[in-house]
Amino acid sequence: MKRWTFTRAPTSYDEAFIDTMADAYSEQTRWTKLRLAAVEDLVEPRRGERVLDLGCTAGAITHFLSTFGCDSVGVDAEPRAIERARSLFPELSFDVADVAALPYVDESFDKAVAGDLVEHLDDATLAGMLAESRRVLRPGGTLSIYTPNPEHLIERLKERELVLAQNPTHIGLRPAPAYVQAIERAGLVVDRNEWRPSFIPVFRSVERLAGRRTGWLRYRLCLRARRPA
């Protein structure tokens, strides 16, 4: 039975979804600021590094990393997303491609990032993305992952369609141990396995304290994997 909810989730990866992501970046919403702060902390961008933004949508993270002097490249399987990214950031490079079949030569990137991507991937595509990331990363290069935590209270409410609506495009919500196993199977080494509290002011303070003990108050999973040198 369908329950009433305050918010409706996007039902597909369409122009409305792309517009929402573009607007969130231009408006610098609380959700965006949390996301970008986590990406900066995980990626540790440095001038001159070549960084690949996996599942770039409208190019927000690609552009954000470029502000640190990185040679950032965005890739997405949806042509409309790449078209929007190119129109917003014509000075940057964007390619239409499957993240599980990247069109780049071996060891051509210093770092890669998957921000709010892996929850949209099934297990086979995730495995392909991890293998391809290892291939295109230089030895010692890193892959950073930022994704919803299915154990968090918000995700549990969404799963039950209580107050918040589930996002049907989130076909691959996984707990942190599942990502660690997949990363290790791809030949990468996990060097950071962390979480972040939400952007909701009062709730955020509770999460920071109680999240140390329970997974249902850890809003976003943050993992970083390294290709062995």
Sequence and secondary structure as in RCSB ss.txt:
>XXXX:A:sequence
MKRWTFTRAPTSYDEAFIDTMADAYSEQTRWTKLRLAAVEDLVEPRRGERVLDLGCTAGAITHFLSTFGCDSVGV
DAEPRAIERARSLFPELSFDVADVAALPYVDESFDKAVAGDLVEHLDDATLAGMLAESRRVLRPGGTLSIYTPNP
EHLIERLKERELVLAQNPTHIGLRPAPAYVQAIERAGLVVDRNEWRPSFIPVFRSVERLAGRRTGWLRYRLCLRA
RRPA
>XXXX:A:secstr
    EEE   SSSSHHHHHHHHHHHHHT HHHHHHHHHHHHHH   TT EEEEET TTTHHHHHHHTTT EEEEE
ES HHHHHHHHHH TTSEEEE  TTS  S TT EEEEEEES GGGS HHHHHHHHHHHHHHEEEEEEEEEEEE T
TSHHHHHHHTTSEE   TT      HHHHHHHHHHTT EEEEEEEE  S HHHHHHHHHHTTT GGG  EEEEEE
E   
